Amino acid sequence: MTIGSQRAPGWLAQLSMILVAGLVSACTSLPQRPELPPEMALQDTADTALARGLAPRLAQHPGESVFYPLLAGTDAFAMRIALARTAQRSLDVQYYIFEADSTGLTLLAEIMAAADLGVRVRVLLDDIHLAGQDKPLSAVDAHPNIEVRVFNPFASRKMRLFEYVTDFRRIDRRMHNKSMTADNQLTIVGGRNVGDAYYGAADTDFTDLDLLAGGPVVPRVSAVFDDYWNSAAAYPHSALARPLEGDDAATQQQTLRTYLDEHAVAMRATPYGKSVLETGIVQLLAQDRLPDYWGQATVIADRAAKVLAPPDDDSTHAIPQLVTFLESARHDLTLISPYFVPPDSAMAWLIGMQKRGVQVRILTNSYGATDVSAVHAGYSHRRRALLEAGVILYELKPTAYAELARQKRRHGPGGSSRASLHAKTYMVDQHQLFIGSLNLDPRSARLNTEMGIVVDSKELCAMLSQGVDESLLDAAYQVVLSEDGKSLQWVTREGGVLRTYDSEPDMNAWDKFKQGVLRLLPVEEEL
């Protein structure tokens, strides 16, 4: 037996295949994007049921938009279902994540049902979470009334790993926007992606906030969607994966529809599905009994071209617009951001706001609640400087839902779930409010694209603030300096009794070591 005739060991053969695939992937480049005529949001939708229902109320508030805050995950999911069912002319859907789980598949079934009725559907998804999804997306895209586009796609549809090495600077730029707009009349904008964790249907429940909006702000949201839809970074899915044709398309579509229908039926039979069906928000809206909030509004958004420009070129960035909004604060500024990693310039700005008499309050995730430990490492060493400047700092507890349920002596949706903050909400002087996708971190500022709505409404701000001060210590830790100023402490309320922790909750010695290592890594601009 000669050496040349021996077969390589199994692991070596697998490694060789991976390396070969990697070399092939490294040579893969994006196809040329097809020349496509600009496609814009439909304007002639005044005859739709949504427009007719909104018109009398909008006439009573000239120049203002109407808002319905979606706080509970079940309400947020139910309202998306309602939008899909109510749309008569168009649905524009833009998300960073669209999971193929219970809520995602159920919503997709409703979107396809709308397309069956003649609704023009445009679906724009970021590619970072679409690995292995080309076949079902092709089946969706094959519907004559649906087009799927993929933002900043990977060149290789099967071997993505090596592109992180060969084309990292490009694929590091992601579309983080979230919006769903029906008939250019009603839109949902906020922090929620599509997936069980965002709608209270998973073990981890992302605490989040969306706005259902109608009125003059909606065409502005649609204009943002159009900018991304027509961007050079948005590829038709059919240009990336082999489109389905003829019998293959019909077979794949029928398989997908059967799967979606079975999944939707099964989901509606679960306790969660029943709670969504029983939510009163859709019925209240239909009966014109849902509390609404009115105000002037605008949209803050990155241009889609941001991902094609150098990160330091802020000509397409939303952050300057957001800073202008935040700097208008005269007496108080509340910042809620799950991923809070202020660079030195932002630290100086926050401390400067505090010095000129603006009380800054911040709510972010505690170590136990965060889903990205590297973000906590990028934030935690900033706490002392913030506290010494007078900033009030809170960190959401992973047990927030259980604590609030115990406080109210009831069991509510998500009461047994692990809480993790996901809302991005910034309030100025208790009358102006930003709700959207933009975190206060370097990634949102320089690399990702983001969007949100700014509303001028004292009533909406008051509603969202009501009871927060009283219950915040049940749901969060307040981080404070010890009496001698030498260390940090975490103050919270457990079972109605205040408790102070002298070391960081939910963090053991190994966690502290890992956090220390992460702080040494030069990755802050990626957080």
C-alpha positions as CSV (number, residue, x, y, z in Angstrom):
1,M,0.0,0.0,0.0
2,T,1.5,3.3,-1.0
3,I,0.9,6.6,0.8
4,G,-0.5,8.0,-2.4
5,S,-3.3,5.4,-2.4
6,Q,-4.4,6.1,1.2
7,R,-7.6,8.0,1.7
8,A,-7.4,11.2,3.8
9,P,-9.0,10.9,7.3
10,G,-12.6,12.0,7.4
11,W,-11.9,15.2,9.2
12,L,-9.1,16.1,6.8
13,A,-11.4,15.5,3.8
14,Q,-14.0,17.7,5.4
15,L,-11.5,20.4,6.0
16,S,-10.3,20.2,2.4
17,M,-13.8,20.6,1.2
18,I,-14.4,23.6,3.3
19,L,-11.1,25.2,2.1
20,V,-12.0,24.5,-1.5
21,A,-15.5,25.9,-1.0
22,G,-13.8,28.9,0.7
23,L,-11.6,29.5,-2.3
24,V,-14.6,29.3,-4.6
25,S,-16.5,31.6,-2.4
26,A,-13.6,34.0,-2.3
27,C,-13.7,34.2,-6.1
28,T,-17.5,34.8,-6.1
29,S,-18.7,38.3,-6.8
30,L,-22.1,39.9,-6.9
31,P,-23.9,39.7,-10.2
32,Q,-24.5,43.0,-12.0
33,R,-27.7,44.6,-10.6
34,P,-30.3,44.7,-13.3
35,E,-31.3,48.1,-14.6
36,L,-34.6,48.8,-13.0
37,P,-37.0,51.7,-13.5
38,P,-37.7,53.6,-10.2
39,E,-40.7,52.2,-8.4
40,M,-42.5,54.4,-5.9
41,A,-45.2,54.1,-3.3
42,L,-48.7,54.3,-4.7
43,Q,-50.2,57.7,-4.3
44,D,-53.8,57.1,-5.6
45,T,-55.1,55.3,-2.5
46,A,-57.7,57.9,-1.3
47,D,-60.4,55.5,-2.2
48,T,-59.2,52.7,0.1
49,A,-61.0,51.7,3.3
50,L,-58.0,52.9,5.4
51,A,-58.1,56.3,3.7
52,R,-61.8,56.7,4.1
53,G,-61.7,55.7,7.7
54,L,-58.9,58.2,8.5
55,A,-60.1,61.1,6.5
56,P,-62.7,62.6,8.9
57,R,-60.3,62.5,11.9
58,L,-57.4,63.9,9.9
59,A,-59.6,66.8,8.7
60,Q,-60.1,67.8,12.4
61,H,-56.3,67.9,12.9
62,P,-54.9,69.7,9.9
63,G,-51.2,69.1,9.4
64,E,-51.0,66.6,12.3
65,S,-50.5,62.8,12.3
66,V,-52.3,60.3,14.5
67,F,-50.4,57.7,16.6
68,Y,-51.3,54.6,18.4
69,P,-48.5,53.2,20.6
70,L,-48.0,49.5,20.5
71,L,-46.4,48.5,23.8
72,A,-47.4,44.9,24.2
73,G,-45.9,42.3,21.9
74,T,-49.3,40.7,21.2
75,D,-50.8,44.1,20.2
76,A,-47.8,44.8,17.9
77,F,-48.2,41.4,16.2
78,A,-52.0,41.7,16.0
79,M,-51.7,45.1,14.4
80,R,-49.3,43.8,11.7
81,I,-51.8,41.1,10.9
82,A,-54.6,43.7,10.7
83,L,-52.6,45.8,8.3
84,A,-52.0,42.9,6.0
85,R,-55.7,42.0,6.1
86,T,-56.9,45.6,5.6
87,A,-54.6,46.6,2.8
88,Q,-56.4,46.9,-0.6
89,R,-53.7,48.4,-2.9
90,S,-50.2,48.1,-1.4
91,L,-48.1,46.6,1.3
92,D,-44.5,47.8,1.8
93,V,-42.5,45.6,4.2
94,Q,-38.9,46.5,5.3
95,Y,-37.1,44.5,8.1
96,Y,-33.6,43.7,9.3
97,I,-34.8,40.3,10.6
98,F,-37.8,38.3,9.4
99,E,-37.7,34.9,11.2
100,A,-39.2,31.7,9.8
101,D,-40.8,31.0,13.2
102,S,-44.4,31.0,14.5
103,T,-45.1,34.7,14.2
104,G,-43.0,35.2,11.1
105,L,-44.7,32.4,9.1
106,T,-48.1,33.5,10.3
107,L,-47.5,37.1,9.1
108,L,-46.1,35.8,5.8
109,A,-49.2,33.8,5.3
110,E,-51.3,37.0,5.7
111,I,-49.0,38.9,3.4
112,M,-49.4,36.3,0.7
113,A,-53.2,36.2,1.2
114,A,-53.2,40.0,0.6
115,A,-51.3,39.5,-2.6
116,D,-53.9,36.9,-3.7
117,L,-56.5,39.7,-3.5
118,G,-54.5,41.9,-5.8
119,V,-52.5,43.9,-3.3
120,R,-49.0,45.0,-4.6
121,V,-46.5,43.7,-2.1
122,R,-42.9,44.9,-1.9
123,V,-40.7,43.0,0.6
124,L,-37.2,44.4,1.4
125,L,-35.0,42.4,3.7
126,D,-31.5,42.7,4.9
127,D,-29.4,39.7,3.9
128,I,-27.5,39.0,7.1
129,H,-30.1,36.6,8.5
130,L,-31.3,35.0,5.2
131,A,-28.7,32.2,5.0
132,G,-30.4,29.1,3.6
133,Q,-33.7,30.9,2.8
134,D,-33.3,31.4,-0.9
135,K,-35.7,28.6,-1.9
136,P,-38.7,29.8,0.2
137,L,-37.9,33.4,-0.8
138,S,-38.0,32.4,-4.4
139,A,-41.4,30.8,-3.9
140,V,-42.6,34.0,-2.3
141,D,-41.1,36.1,-5.1
142,A,-42.7,33.9,-7.7
143,H,-46.1,35.3,-6.7
144,P,-47.2,37.7,-9.5
145,N,-48.1,40.4,-7.0
146,I,-45.0,40.1,-4.7
147,E,-41.5,41.2,-5.3
148,V,-38.7,40.5,-2.9
149,R,-35.5,42.5,-2.8
150,V,-32.4,41.8,-0.7
151,F,-30.3,44.6,0.8
152,N,-26.5,44.5,0.5
153,P,-26.5,40.8,-0.3
154,F,-23.8,38.2,0.1
155,A,-22.3,37.2,-3.2
156,S,-22.1,33.5,-2.2
157,R,-25.6,32.2,-1.4
158,K,-24.2,29.0,0.3
159,M,-20.7,29.7,1.7
160,R,-21.0,33.1,3.6
161,L,-18.2,32.6,6.2
162,F,-15.3,33.4,3.9
163,E,-16.9,36.6,2.7
164,Y,-16.3,37.9,6.2
165,V,-12.6,37.7,5.3
166,T,-12.7,38.6,1.7
167,D,-15.3,41.4,1.6
168,F,-15.8,42.3,5.3
169,R,-16.0,46.1,4.8
170,R,-19.0,45.7,2.5
171,I,-20.9,43.1,4.3
172,D,-20.4,44.8,7.6
173,R,-22.9,47.4,6.5
174,R,-26.4,46.4,7.3
175,M,-30.0,47.7,6.9
176,H,-31.5,47.9,10.4
177,N,-34.7,49.7,9.4
178,K,-38.1,48.4,10.4
179,S,-41.4,49.5,8.8
180,M,-44.6,48.1,7.4
181,T,-47.0,50.3,5.5
182,A,-50.4,49.6,4.1
183,D,-51.9,51.6,1.2
184,N,-49.6,54.5,1.9
185,Q,-52.2,55.4,4.7
186,L,-51.1,53.5,7.8
187,T,-47.6,52.5,8.9
188,I,-45.9,50.7,11.8
189,V,-42.5,52.0,12.7
190,G,-40.4,51.1,15.7
191,G,-37.8,48.8,17.1
192,R,-39.4,45.4,16.5
193,N,-38.2,43.0,13.9
194,V,-40.4,40.0,12.8
195,G,-40.0,37.0,15.1
196,D,-41.3,35.3,18.2
197,A,-39.0,37.1,20.6
198,Y,-40.4,40.5,19.5
199,Y,-44.0,39.6,20.1
200,G,-44.0,37.9,23.4
201,A,-44.1,34.4,21.9
202,A,-40.6,33.1,23.1
203,D,-38.7,32.4,26.3
204,T,-36.8,35.7,25.8
205,D,-39.1,38.7,25.4
206,F,-37.6,41.8,23.9
207,T,-39.2,44.8,25.6
208,D,-39.9,47.1,22.7
209,L,-42.1,49.9,21.3
210,D,-43.7,50.6,17.9
211,L,-46.0,53.3,16.6
212,L,-49.0,52.8,14.4
213,A,-49.2,56.1,12.5
214,G,-51.6,57.7,10.0
215,G,-51.6,61.1,8.4
216,P,-48.9,63.3,6.8
217,V,-46.0,61.3,8.3
218,V,-46.9,58.1,6.4
219,P,-45.8,59.4,2.9
220,R,-42.5,60.4,4.5
221,V,-42.1,56.8,5.7
222,S,-42.9,55.6,2.2
223,A,-40.3,58.0,0.8
224,V,-37.7,56.3,3.0
225,F,-38.8,52.9,1.8
226,D,-38.6,54.0,-1.8
227,D,-35.1,55.3,-1.3
228,Y,-34.0,51.9,-0.1
229,W,-36.1,49.9,-2.6
230,N,-34.5,51.7,-5.5
231,S,-31.0,51.8,-4.0
232,A,-28.1,50.3,-5.8
233,A,-27.6,48.1,-2.7
234,A,-31.1,46.5,-3.1
235,Y,-31.0,43.5,-5.4
236,P,-34.0,41.7,-6.8
237,H,-34.0,38.3,-5.2
238,S,-34.4,36.8,-8.6
239,A,-30.9,38.2,-9.6
240,L,-29.3,36.3,-6.7
241,A,-31.0,33.0,-6.7
242,R,-32.4,31.0,-9.6
243,P,-36.0,32.1,-10.1
244,L,-38.7,29.5,-10.0
245,E,-40.5,29.0,-13.3
246,G,-43.4,26.9,-14.7
247,D,-44.3,23.8,-12.9
248,D,-41.4,24.2,-10.4
249,A,-42.8,27.6,-9.3
250,A,-46.3,26.2,-9.0
251,T,-45.1,23.2,-7.0
252,Q,-42.9,25.3,-4.7
253,Q,-45.6,27.9,-4.1
254,Q,-48.2,25.2,-3.2
255,T,-45.7,23.5,-0.8
256,L,-45.0,26.9,0.8
257,R,-48.7,27.8,1.1
258,T,-49.6,24.5,2.6
259,Y,-46.8,24.8,5.1
260,L,-47.8,28.4,6.0
261,D,-51.5,27.5,6.4
262,E,-50.7,24.5,8.6
263,H,-48.4,26.6,10.7
264,A,-50.8,29.5,11.0
265,V,-53.6,27.2,12.1
266,A,-51.4,25.5,14.6
267,M,-50.2,28.8,16.0
268,R,-53.7,30.1,16.5
269,A,-54.5,27.0,18.6
270,T,-51.8,27.8,21.1
271,P,-52.3,29.9,24.2
272,Y,-50.2,32.6,22.6
273,G,-52.2,32.5,19.4
274,K,-55.5,32.8,21.3
275,S,-54.2,35.8,23.3
276,V,-53.4,37.5,20.0
277,L,-56.9,36.8,18.6
278,E,-58.4,38.1,21.8
279,T,-56.4,41.3,22.0
280,G,-58.8,44.2,22.0
281,I,-56.6,46.7,20.1
282,V,-57.8,45.8,16.6
283,Q,-61.5,45.8,17.7
284,L,-61.0,49.1,19.4
285,L,-59.5,50.6,16.3
286,A,-62.3,49.3,14.1
287,Q,-64.9,50.7,16.5
288,D,-63.0,54.1,16.7
289,R,-62.5,53.6,20.5
290,L,-58.7,53.2,20.6
291,P,-57.1,56.1,22.4
292,D,-55.2,58.1,19.8
293,Y,-52.5,60.8,20.1
294,W,-52.0,63.7,17.7
295,G,-49.0,65.8,16.9
296,Q,-46.7,67.2,14.3
297,A,-44.2,64.5,13.2
298,T,-41.2,64.0,11.0
299,V,-39.0,61.1,10.0
300,I,-35.3,60.8,10.8
301,A,-33.6,58.3,8.6
302,D,-30.2,57.4,7.0
303,R,-30.1,57.5,3.3
304,A,-29.7,54.0,1.7
305,A,-26.5,55.2,0.1
306,K,-24.9,55.2,3.6
307,V,-23.8,51.6,3.1
308,L,-22.0,52.5,-0.1
309,A,-20.0,55.5,1.4
310,P,-17.1,55.5,3.8
311,P,-18.3,55.2,7.4
312,D,-16.8,58.6,8.3
313,D,-18.8,60.4,5.6
314,D,-21.8,61.6,7.5
315,S,-23.6,63.3,4.5
316,T,-26.1,60.4,4.4
317,H,-26.3,59.8,8.1
318,A,-29.3,60.2,10.5
319,I,-27.2,60.9,13.6
320,P,-26.8,64.6,12.9
321,Q,-30.6,64.9,12.7
322,L,-31.0,63.0,15.9
323,V,-28.4,65.1,17.7
324,T,-30.1,68.3,16.7
325,F,-33.4,66.9,18.1
326,L,-31.8,65.8,21.4
327,E,-29.9,69.1,21.8
328,S,-33.2,70.9,21.8
329,A,-33.8,69.7,25.4
330,R,-34.0,72.4,28.0
331,H,-34.6,70.6,31.2
332,D,-34.8,66.8,30.8
333,L,-33.7,64.1,28.4
334,T,-34.6,60.4,28.6
335,L,-32.6,57.9,26.6
336,I,-33.8,54.3,26.3
337,S,-31.4,52.2,24.2
338,P,-30.6,48.5,24.6
339,Y,-27.2,48.9,23.0
340,F,-25.7,51.9,24.7
341,V,-22.0,52.4,23.8
342,P,-21.2,56.1,23.8
343,P,-17.8,57.0,22.3
344,D,-15.6,59.7,23.8
345,S,-17.4,62.4,21.8
346,A,-20.8,61.2,22.9
347,M,-19.6,61.1,26.5
348,A,-18.5,64.7,26.3
349,W,-21.8,65.6,24.8
350,L,-23.8,63.9,27.5
351,I,-21.7,65.4,30.3
352,G,-22.1,68.8,28.6
353,M,-25.9,68.4,28.5
354,Q,-25.8,67.7,32.2
355,K,-23.6,70.7,33.0
356,R,-26.0,73.1,31.2
357,G,-28.9,72.0,33.4
358,V,-30.5,69.2,31.4
359,Q,-31.2,66.1,33.6
360,V,-30.2,63.1,31.6
361,R,-31.8,59.7,32.4
362,I,-30.6,56.5,30.7
363,L,-32.2,53.1,30.6
364,T,-30.2,50.2,29.0
365,N,-29.8,46.5,29.6
366,S,-28.1,45.0,32.6
367,Y,-25.5,42.3,32.0
368,G,-28.1,39.6,32.8
369,A,-30.6,41.1,30.3
370,T,-28.3,41.9,27.3
371,D,-28.2,39.6,24.4
372,V,-24.8,40.9,23.3
373,S,-22.2,40.7,26.1
374,A,-19.6,42.6,24.0
375,V,-21.9,45.6,24.0
376,H,-22.0,45.5,27.8
377,A,-18.2,45.5,27.9
378,G,-18.2,48.6,25.6
379,Y,-20.6,50.4,27.9
380,S,-19.8,49.3,31.5
381,H,-16.5,51.2,31.9
382,R,-18.4,54.4,31.0
383,R,-20.8,54.2,34.0
384,R,-18.6,56.0,36.6
385,A,-18.0,59.1,34.5
386,L,-21.7,59.4,33.8
387,L,-22.7,59.0,37.4
388,E,-20.1,61.5,38.5
389,A,-21.6,64.0,36.1
390,G,-25.0,63.5,37.6
391,V,-26.6,61.3,34.9
392,I,-29.3,59.0,36.3
393,L,-28.6,55.5,35.1
394,Y,-30.9,52.4,35.1
395,E,-30.3,48.8,33.8
396,L,-33.2,46.5,33.0
397,K,-33.3,43.3,35.0
398,P,-33.7,39.9,33.2
399,T,-36.5,39.3,35.7
400,A,-38.4,42.5,34.9
401,Y,-41.6,40.8,33.8
402,A,-41.7,38.5,36.9
403,E,-41.1,41.5,39.2
404,L,-43.8,43.6,37.6
405,A,-46.3,40.7,37.6
406,R,-45.6,40.1,41.3
407,Q,-46.0,43.8,42.1
408,K,-49.4,43.8,40.4
409,R,-50.3,40.4,41.9
410,R,-51.2,39.0,38.5
411,H,-49.8,36.9,35.7
412,G,-49.5,38.7,32.3
413,P,-48.2,37.8,28.9
414,G,-44.4,37.3,29.2
415,G,-44.6,37.0,33.0
416,S,-42.3,34.0,33.0
417,S,-40.1,35.2,30.1
418,R,-36.6,36.5,30.4
419,A,-36.7,40.2,29.7
420,S,-34.3,42.0,27.4
421,L,-34.6,45.7,26.4
422,H,-34.9,46.3,22.7
423,A,-36.7,49.7,22.4
424,K,-34.9,52.7,21.1
425,T,-36.9,55.7,22.5
426,Y,-35.6,59.2,23.2
427,M,-37.8,61.8,25.0
428,V,-37.1,65.5,25.1
429,D,-38.7,67.8,27.8
430,Q,-41.7,65.5,28.1
431,H,-43.2,66.6,24.9
432,Q,-41.1,65.3,22.0
433,L,-40.4,61.7,21.3
434,F,-38.3,59.6,18.9
435,I,-39.3,56.0,18.3
436,G,-37.4,53.9,15.8
437,S,-34.5,51.5,15.2
438,L,-31.5,53.7,16.0
439,N,-29.4,52.6,19.0
440,L,-27.0,54.9,20.7
441,D,-23.9,53.1,19.6
442,P,-21.1,53.4,17.0
443,R,-22.7,50.7,14.7
444,S,-26.0,52.6,14.4
445,A,-24.1,55.8,13.9
446,R,-21.5,54.8,11.3
447,L,-22.3,51.3,9.8
448,N,-25.9,50.3,9.8
449,T,-28.8,52.2,8.3
450,E,-31.6,53.3,10.7
451,M,-34.9,55.2,10.8
452,G,-37.5,56.5,13.2
453,I,-40.3,59.0,13.8
454,V,-40.1,62.1,15.9
455,V,-43.5,63.1,17.4
456,D,-44.4,66.4,19.2
457,S,-47.1,65.3,21.6
458,K,-47.2,66.0,25.3
459,E,-50.1,63.6,25.7
460,L,-48.2,60.7,24.1
461,C,-45.1,61.4,26.2
462,A,-47.3,61.6,29.4
463,M,-49.0,58.3,28.6
464,L,-45.7,56.5,28.1
465,S,-44.1,58.1,31.2
466,Q,-47.1,57.4,33.4
467,G,-46.2,55.0,36.3
468,V,-42.7,54.5,35.0
469,D,-41.0,56.3,37.9
470,E,-43.0,54.3,40.4
471,S,-42.3,50.9,38.8
472,L,-38.9,51.3,37.4
473,L,-37.1,50.0,40.5
474,D,-39.1,46.8,40.2
475,A,-38.1,46.3,36.6
476,A,-34.5,47.7,36.7
477,Y,-31.5,48.4,38.8
478,Q,-30.5,52.0,39.5
479,V,-26.8,52.2,39.3
480,V,-25.4,54.6,41.9
481,L,-22.0,55.6,43.4
482,S,-21.4,54.3,46.9
483,E,-21.4,56.8,49.7
484,D,-17.6,57.1,49.6
485,G,-17.7,57.3,45.8
486,K,-15.2,54.5,45.4
487,S,-17.5,51.8,43.9
488,L,-20.7,51.2,42.1
489,Q,-23.9,49.9,43.6
490,W,-27.1,48.5,42.1
491,V,-30.3,49.4,43.9
492,T,-33.6,47.7,43.1
493,R,-36.9,46.6,44.7
494,E,-37.6,42.9,45.2
495,G,-40.9,41.9,46.7
496,G,-41.6,45.5,47.7
497,V,-38.3,45.9,49.6
498,L,-35.3,47.9,48.5
499,R,-32.2,45.9,48.1
500,T,-28.6,47.1,47.3
501,Y,-26.0,45.0,45.5
502,D,-22.4,45.9,46.0
503,S,-21.3,43.8,43.0
504,E,-22.8,43.6,39.5
505,P,-25.9,41.3,39.6
506,D,-25.9,38.2,37.4
507,M,-22.2,38.4,36.9
508,N,-19.8,35.8,38.4
509,A,-15.9,35.7,38.4
510,W,-15.8,34.1,34.9
511,D,-18.2,36.6,33.5
512,K,-16.0,39.4,34.9
513,F,-12.9,37.9,33.3
514,K,-14.6,37.6,29.9
515,Q,-15.8,41.2,30.1
516,G,-12.3,42.3,30.9
517,V,-11.0,40.5,27.8
518,L,-13.7,42.0,25.6
519,R,-12.8,45.5,26.8
520,L,-9.2,44.9,25.6
521,L,-10.3,44.0,22.1
522,P,-10.3,46.9,19.5
523,V,-13.9,46.3,18.5
524,E,-15.8,49.2,19.9
525,E,-16.6,50.7,16.5
526,E,-18.3,47.4,15.6
527,L,-20.6,47.5,18.6
